[in-house]
Amino acid sequence: MGQLIDGRWHTDKAAIELEKGRFVRRPSQFRHLVEQGADARFPAAAGRYHLYVSLQCPWAWRTIVYRSIKRLQSAISMSVAIPDGRHEGWRFGNWVEGATADHVEGFTHLYQAYVTSQADYTGVVSVPVLWDKQTRQIVNNESSNIIRMLNGAFDAFTDAKEDYYPSELRADIDAKNHRIYTGLNNAVYRAGAAETQEAYEKGYTAIFDTLDWAEDLLDRSRFFNGDRITETDWHFAASLFRFDPVYYSLFRCNRQRLADFPNLSNYLRDIYQRPGVAETVNVRHIVLGYYSQSWNPSGIIPLGPRDYQEWLARPHDRERFSAA
């Protein structure tokens, strides 16, 4: 992996975001919003915006699944990065099944989008990226912002009107999102990228405290915020889909597999089997992408897990709660 320094690509360990052996995630730097209304700086419009994503990355998957469940494929185009070691950062090309070339700008590397937007950009080059084709600049590279835009700003261009961030549930959603981020979404990297035993154990403990909490909560509720799926569920599922294939083994989060949690297993099947979700989960990209990076020094890529998506497609028991 690497990073941009004053607009030039450098390959170095700083891009892994370690401080004294601990993983510390740096904030995203592009935070503009697409809004409804012609006077907006970035007005909502069909065909104007493009997503640069990776099927491997849980943060990018949030935007991929929103684009799918909100049926915005015809309104927002998308390029899918190659799952590899990212020595040159995220790259685009169609020689790996499921990845694509960039047919919008012709970028071969994602850092080209960052430098096009800001010539002296310094920082990590991350996905997802929401790109404005008209002004040729990054609108936003923070997944939590992008999914809220996809949730409502583009409703004029889809018949999928479900609101995953309803006003009456926002306090609960925000609180649970925070717990899931600190205890799972980010904690798996704190465990997996740790260079000290103490840092690893703190991440590990946070992960299983969070999974135990979720297992108990989901014994009483179909979803995190009641009987309707919300933004919290998409935040949580992003990490769950990657847990058994990657985090359990590569990141040493090995107290239990997700398959050993009855409620979490059935919950994840419920999520996976919702319309528009299964086609966004690419287990081979997930395994290739994680195991090609520096935290797997041997470079050997596992051939499994076998039949993982078949496992996700098995019947679940979540109908015991009220329908959503």
C-alpha positions in Angstrom: 0.0 0.0 0.0 1.0 3.6 -0.2 -0.2 7.2 -0.1 0.0 10.5 -1.9 2.4 13.2 -0.7 2.0 16.6 -2.4 0.3 14.9 -5.3 3.0 12.2 -5.9 2.5 8.5 -5.1 4.8 7.0 -2.5 4.8 3.4 -1.3 5.5 3.2 2.4 4.2 1.8 5.6 2.6 5.1 6.7 -0.4 4.3 4.5 -1.3 1.5 6.9 -2.1 4.2 9.5 -0.1 2.9 12.4 0.9 5.0 15.4 3.1 3.3 18.0 1.9 -0.1 16.9 -1.8 0.8 17.0 -4.1 1.2 14.0 -5.5 4.8 13.8 -7.9 5.6 11.0 -7.4 9.0 9.4 -10.5 11.1 8.6 -11.7 11.4 5.0 -10.8 14.8 3.4 -13.5 15.3 0.8 -16.9 15.9 2.5 -19.1 17.8 0.0 -22.8 16.7 -0.4 -25.1 16.0 -3.3 -28.3 17.8 -2.5 -31.7 18.3 -4.1 -32.3 21.7 -5.7 -30.8 23.4 -8.7 -28.9 25.9 -6.5 -26.9 23.2 -4.7 -23.2 23.1 -5.4 -23.6 19.5 -6.3 -27.2 19.1 -7.3 -28.8 15.6 -7.6 -29.0 14.5 -11.2 -29.2 11.3 -13.0 -26.0 10.4 -14.9 -23.9 13.1 -13.4 -22.2 11.1 -10.6 -19.9 8.0 -10.5 -18.8 5.7 -7.8 -15.2 4.3 -7.5 -15.5 1.2 -5.3 -14.0 -2.1 -4.3 -16.0 -5.3 -3.7 -13.4 -6.2 -1.1 -13.7 -3.1 1.1 -16.5 -3.0 3.7 -16.7 0.8 3.6 -17.1 0.8 -0.2 -19.6 -2.1 0.1 -22.0 0.2 2.0 -22.3 2.4 -1.1 -22.5 -0.5 -3.5 -25.4 -2.1 -1.6 -27.2 1.2 -1.3 -26.9 1.8 -5.0 -28.4 -1.6 -5.5 -31.2 -1.6 -3.0 -32.2 1.9 -3.9 -32.1 0.8 -7.6 -29.9 3.7 -8.7 -27.8 1.7 -11.2 -29.1 3.7 -14.1 -28.6 7.0 -12.3 -25.1 6.5 -10.9 -22.4 4.6 -12.8 -19.7 2.6 -11.0 -16.1 1.3 -11.5 -14.9 -1.7 -9.4 -11.2 -1.9 -8.4 -9.0 -4.9 -8.8 -8.5 -6.9 -5.5 -4.8 -7.0 -5.0 -1.9 -5.9 -2.7 -2.4 -2.2 -3.6 1.3 -1.5 -4.0 0.2 1.1 -6.5 -3.1 1.8 -4.6 -6.5 0.9 -6.0 -6.3 0.0 -9.7 -8.9 -0.5 -12.4 -9.0 -3.0 -15.2 -11.1 -5.8 -16.5 -8.6 -8.7 -16.3 -9.9 -9.9 -12.9 -13.5 -11.2 -13.0 -15.8 -8.8 -11.2 -13.4 -5.8 -11.6 -13.9 -3.2 -14.3 -12.0 -0.6 -16.3 -12.8 3.0 -15.6 -15.0 4.0 -18.5 -15.7 7.5 -17.2 -12.2 9.1 -16.9 -10.0 6.3 -18.1 -8.1 6.3 -14.8 -5.9 3.3 -14.3 -5.3 4.2 -10.6 -7.6 5.8 -8.1 -4.9 8.2 -7.0 -5.4 9.9 -10.4 -8.9 11.0 -9.3 -7.4 12.4 -6.1 -4.7 14.4 -7.9 -7.2 15.6 -10.5 -9.4 16.9 -7.7 -6.5 18.4 -5.7 -3.0 18.6 -7.3 -1.1 18.7 -4.0 -3.2 16.2 -2.2 -1.5 14.4 0.7 -3.0 11.4 2.4 -4.4 7.9 1.9 -6.2 7.1 -1.3 -9.4 5.3 -0.2 -12.6 3.9 -1.6 -15.4 4.7 -1.9 -15.2 7.8 -4.0 -18.2 9.7 -5.2 -17.1 11.5 -8.4 -18.7 14.4 -10.2 -18.3 13.9 -14.0 -19.3 17.5 -14.8 -16.7 19.3 -12.7 -14.2 16.4 -12.7 -13.7 16.3 -8.9 -14.3 14.2 -5.9 -17.5 15.1 -4.1 -17.0 12.9 -1.1 -14.9 9.9 0.0 -16.6 9.2 3.3 -18.9 6.1 3.1 -21.2 7.3 5.9 -21.9 10.5 4.0 -22.3 8.9 0.6 -24.9 6.4 1.8 -27.0 9.1 3.3 -26.9 10.9 -0.1 -27.9 7.7 -1.8 -30.6 7.2 0.8 -32.5 10.3 -0.1 -30.9 12.8 -2.5 -31.6 10.7 -5.6 -35.2 9.7 -4.8 -36.4 11.5 -7.9 -34.6 8.9 -10.1 -35.8 5.7 -8.4 -39.0 4.0 -7.3 -37.2 2.5 -4.3 -38.3 5.1 -1.7 -37.5 3.2 1.6 -35.8 5.5 4.1 -33.0 3.8 6.0 -32.4 6.9 8.2 -35.9 7.9 9.4 -36.1 11.0 11.6 -37.8 9.2 14.4 -35.0 6.6 14.8 -32.0 8.8 14.1 -30.8 9.0 17.8 -31.0 5.2 18.1 -29.3 4.7 14.7 -26.5 7.1 15.5 -25.8 5.5 18.9 -25.7 2.0 17.6 -23.7 3.1 14.5 -21.1 4.5 16.9 -20.9 1.3 19.0 -20.6 -0.9 15.9 -17.9 1.4 14.4 -15.7 1.4 17.5 -16.4 -2.2 18.5 -16.4 -4.0 15.1 -16.0 -2.0 11.9 -12.8 -0.3 13.0 -11.8 -2.8 15.8 -11.1 -5.6 13.3 -8.4 -3.4 11.8 -7.1 -2.5 15.3 -6.7 -6.3 15.9 -5.5 -7.2 12.4 -3.0 -4.4 11.9 -1.7 -4.3 15.4 2.1 -4.6 16.0 1.9 -5.0 19.8 0.1 -7.6 21.9 -1.7 -5.0 23.9 -3.1 -3.2 20.8 -4.2 -6.6 19.4 -5.9 -7.7 22.6 -7.8 -4.4 22.9 -9.2 -4.7 19.4 -10.0 -8.4 19.9 -11.8 -7.7 23.2 -13.9 -4.9 21.7 -14.9 -7.1 18.7 -16.3 -10.0 20.8 -17.9 -7.7 23.4 -19.7 -6.1 20.4 -20.7 -9.4 18.8 -22.0 -10.7 22.2 -24.1 -7.6 22.6 -25.4 -7.9 19.1 -26.2 -11.6 19.5 -28.3 -10.8 22.6 -30.1 -7.8 21.0 -30.9 -9.8 17.9 -32.5 -12.5 20.0 -35.2 -9.9 20.8 -35.5 -7.9 17.6 -35.3 -8.7 13.9 -33.1 -5.8 13.2 -31.0 -3.4 15.3 -33.7 -0.7 15.5 -36.8 -2.8 15.6 -38.8 -4.5 12.9 -37.5 -2.4 10.0 -34.1 -2.4 8.5 -32.1 0.8 9.0 -28.7 2.2 8.2 -27.3 0.5 11.3 -27.9 -2.9 9.8 -26.0 -2.0 6.6 -23.1 -0.7 8.8 -23.0 -4.0 10.7 -23.5 -6.4 7.8 -20.5 -4.9 6.0 -18.2 -6.4 8.6 -20.2 -9.6 9.2 -19.9 -10.6 5.5 -16.1 -10.5 5.9 -15.8 -12.0 9.3 -15.5 -15.8 8.7 -13.7 -15.5 5.3 -11.1 -13.0 6.6 -11.2 -11.5 10.1 -11.5 -14.8 11.9 -8.2 -16.2 10.5 -6.1 -13.4 8.9 -6.9 -10.8 11.6 -6.7 -13.4 14.5 -10.3 -12.7 15.6 -10.6 -16.4 16.4 -12.6 -16.7 19.6 -15.6 -17.8 17.6 -16.7 -17.9 14.0 -19.8 -15.9 13.0 -21.3 -19.3 12.2 -21.1 -20.1 15.9 -23.5 -17.3 16.8 -27.1 -18.5 16.0 -28.8 -15.1 15.9 -26.0 -13.4 14.0 -25.9 -16.2 11.4 -29.7 -16.1 10.8 -29.6 -12.3 10.8 -26.9 -12.2 8.2 -28.8 -14.7 6.0 -31.8 -12.4 6.3 -29.8 -9.4 5.1 -28.1 -11.4 2.3 -31.4 -12.7 1.0 -33.0 -9.2 0.7 -33.5 -8.0 -3.0 -30.4 -6.4 -4.4 -28.0 -7.6 -1.8 -26.6 -11.0 -2.8 -25.1 -9.6 -6.1 -23.1 -7.1 -4.1 -21.3 -9.8 -2.0 -18.2 -11.2 -3.8 -16.4 -13.5 -1.5 -13.5 -14.1 -3.9 -12.7 -10.4 -4.1 -12.9 -10.2 -0.3 -10.4 -13.0 0.2 -8.1 -11.9 -2.7 -8.0 -8.3 -1.6 -7.2 -8.9 2.1 -4.8 -11.8 1.7 -2.8 -9.9 -1.0 -1.8 -7.2 1.4 1.1 -6.8 3.8 -0.6 -8.4 6.8 -0.2 -11.7 4.9 3.6 -11.8 4.4 3.6 -15.2 2.7 1.3 -14.0 0.0 -0.5 -17.3 -0.2 -4.2 -16.8 -1.0 -6.6 -19.3 0.6 -8.8 -21.3 -1.8 -11.8 -21.1 0.6 -14.1 -20.7 2.2 -16.0 -23.2 0.2 -19.8 -22.7 -0.3 -19.9 -19.6 1.9 -22.5 -17.9 -0.3 -24.5 -21.1 -0.3 -24.4 -21.0 3.5 -25.7 -17.4 3.3 -28.5 -18.5 1.1 -29.8 -21.1 3.5 -33.2 -20.6 5.3 -33.2 -18.3 8.3 -35.5 -18.0 11.3 -36.0 -14.2 11.3 -39.7 -14.4 10.3 -40.4 -15.2 14.0 -40.3 -11.4 14.4 -42.8 -9.0 12.7 -42.3 -8.7 9.0 -40.2 -5.8 7.6 
